[in-house]
Amino acid sequence: MSVDDRGFSAIELRGDTYTVEQSLVRNKYAASDENGDVVLRAKQKLFKLKEEFPFVDADGDEVFTVKAGGILDVAGNYAIFDAETDERVVVLDNDYSIFQDTWTIRDGETEAALAKITSRGAAVTLARNLLPFGELIPHKYEITDGQGGHVGRIDGQLSLRDKYDIVVDDAGDVPRDAVVAAAMVIDAIQGN
């Protein structure tokens, strides 16, 4: 798959702003576009040795699946497979640190870095990881492309269930659907 062909065959996200909300009970997510229309839903499969997140579109049709590279893979990699072609489109790598969360979105074939999602502020990251009820502190991430140029941001909102906005100012070669999926997976994996 070339850089120009990168993406998922069953969905194409074109908007610049998405809102993601987590269910109150479990790792179940819905992403809506700027008009409030649901574009993606995901639900972490329970009782799996390797974590797995199937994503469906607004009609309930599976569009891609995220699978962990290993068992209980908190600081590992997660591959995103296209539902129609079963090809590995992108890979999410976690560079685990209690000071800063850094996730790299890589091309599924070449493994070239397409984007990075990095938490903003060591103090906030430390508080979220170490304080009792730290997970209630809204998370904030900066999204950059493979060369470090600004792409967008993820801003959490203070609430009992996770709710955050994803803003893509300039996607360039960064696939929006991978960014939205990554935000949901990061939230579920890190227990936020």
C-alpha positions in Angstrom: 0.0 0.0 0.0 1.6 3.3 -1.0 1.4 6.5 1.0 -1.3 7.8 -1.4 -3.5 4.7 -0.9 -3.2 4.7 2.9 -6.5 4.6 4.6 -9.5 2.3 5.2 -11.6 1.0 2.4 -14.9 1.3 4.2 -14.6 4.8 5.8 -13.1 8.1 5.0 -13.2 10.9 7.6 -12.9 14.3 6.1 -13.9 16.7 8.9 -11.6 18.7 11.1 -13.3 18.3 14.4 -14.6 15.1 16.2 -16.0 14.6 19.7 -15.4 11.2 21.4 -17.4 10.1 24.3 -16.8 7.0 26.5 -19.7 5.0 27.9 -20.1 5.2 31.7 -19.9 1.5 32.2 -17.0 0.1 30.1 -14.5 0.9 27.3 -17.1 1.6 24.7 -16.8 4.8 22.6 -18.6 6.9 20.0 -17.0 9.5 17.8 -19.2 12.2 16.3 -18.4 14.8 13.6 -18.9 18.5 13.9 -22.6 18.1 13.0 -23.1 15.7 15.9 -23.5 12.7 13.6 -21.9 9.4 14.9 -19.1 8.4 12.4 -17.4 5.6 14.5 -18.2 3.3 17.4 -15.8 1.0 19.2 -16.1 -1.4 22.0 -13.2 -3.2 23.7 -13.7 -7.0 23.6 -13.9 -8.5 27.0 -12.1 -11.6 28.2 -9.5 -11.6 25.4 -5.8 -12.4 26.1 -4.8 -9.9 23.5 -6.7 -6.7 23.5 -9.0 -6.1 20.5 -11.2 -3.2 19.5 -13.6 -3.6 16.5 -14.7 -0.3 15.0 -18.0 0.1 13.2 -19.5 2.9 11.2 -22.8 4.7 11.9 -24.7 1.8 10.3 -23.0 -0.9 12.5 -20.8 -2.2 9.7 -17.2 -3.1 10.8 -14.6 -0.8 9.2 -11.4 -1.8 11.0 -10.1 -3.6 14.0 -7.3 -2.7 16.4 -5.4 -5.7 17.8 -2.7 -5.7 20.5 0.7 -7.1 19.6 1.0 -9.0 22.8 -0.9 -10.0 26.0 -1.7 -7.1 28.3 0.3 -4.8 26.0 0.4 -1.5 27.9 3.6 -0.3 26.4 3.6 -2.1 23.1 2.1 -1.8 19.7 -1.4 -2.1 18.3 -2.1 -2.8 14.7 -5.1 -1.5 12.9 -6.5 -3.9 10.2 -8.9 -2.9 7.5 -12.1 -4.9 7.8 -12.6 -5.4 4.0 -9.0 -6.2 2.9 -7.6 -7.5 6.3 -4.5 -5.5 5.6 -2.5 -3.9 8.4 -3.0 -0.2 7.6 -1.3 1.5 10.5 0.5 0.6 13.8 0.3 2.5 17.1 3.5 2.3 19.1 3.5 3.4 22.8 6.7 4.9 24.2 5.7 4.4 27.9 6.8 7.0 30.5 5.2 8.3 33.6 6.3 11.8 32.6 4.9 12.0 29.1 2.7 9.8 27.0 3.9 9.4 23.4 2.2 7.3 20.7 3.5 7.0 17.2 1.2 6.2 14.3 3.2 4.2 11.7 2.5 3.1 8.2 1.3 -0.5 8.3 3.5 -1.6 5.5 6.7 0.5 5.7 6.5 1.3 9.4 7.5 4.9 8.6 6.3 7.4 11.2 3.2 9.2 10.0 2.2 11.1 13.2 2.9 11.4 16.9 0.4 11.9 19.7 2.1 13.4 22.7 0.7 14.5 26.1 1.2 18.1 26.9 2.8 18.9 30.2 4.8 16.5 32.5 3.0 17.8 35.6 -0.5 16.9 34.3 0.8 13.5 33.1 2.3 12.7 36.5 -0.9 13.8 38.3 -3.0 11.6 36.0 -0.7 8.6 36.6 0.0 9.0 40.3 -2.7 10.8 42.1 -5.8 9.1 43.5 -8.6 9.8 41.0 -6.0 11.3 38.7 -7.9 9.8 35.7 -10.5 12.5 36.3 -8.0 15.1 35.1 -8.7 15.9 31.5 -6.0 14.8 29.1 -4.5 17.0 26.5 -2.4 15.8 23.5 -0.6 17.5 20.7 -0.7 15.7 17.3 2.3 16.2 15.0 3.2 14.7 11.6 6.2 12.4 11.0 8.5 15.5 10.7 7.2 17.2 13.8 4.9 19.7 12.1 1.6 20.6 13.8 -1.4 18.5 12.8 -3.9 19.1 15.6 -4.8 18.4 19.2 -6.9 16.3 21.6 -8.5 18.2 24.4 -10.3 16.3 27.3 -13.2 17.8 29.2 -13.8 17.4 32.9 -16.6 14.8 33.3 -17.3 11.4 34.9 -17.0 9.7 31.6 -14.2 10.6 29.2 -15.2 13.1 26.6 -12.8 14.9 24.4 -12.4 16.9 21.2 -10.1 16.0 18.4 -9.2 18.9 16.2 -7.2 18.3 13.0 -5.9 21.7 11.8 -3.7 20.4 8.9 -3.7 16.6 8.3 -1.4 16.6 5.3 -0.5 12.9 4.8 -1.8 11.9 8.3 -4.9 9.7 8.0 -7.7 11.3 10.1 -9.4 8.0 10.7 -6.2 6.6 12.2 -5.9 9.7 14.5 -9.5 9.3 15.7 -9.1 5.5 16.3 -5.8 6.1 18.1 -7.4 8.6 20.5 -10.0 6.0 21.5 -7.5 3.2 21.8 -5.1 5.4 23.9 -7.9 6.3 26.2 -9.0 2.7 26.7 -5.4 1.3 27.1 -4.3 3.9 29.6 -7.4 3.3 31.7 -8.4 6.9 31.4 
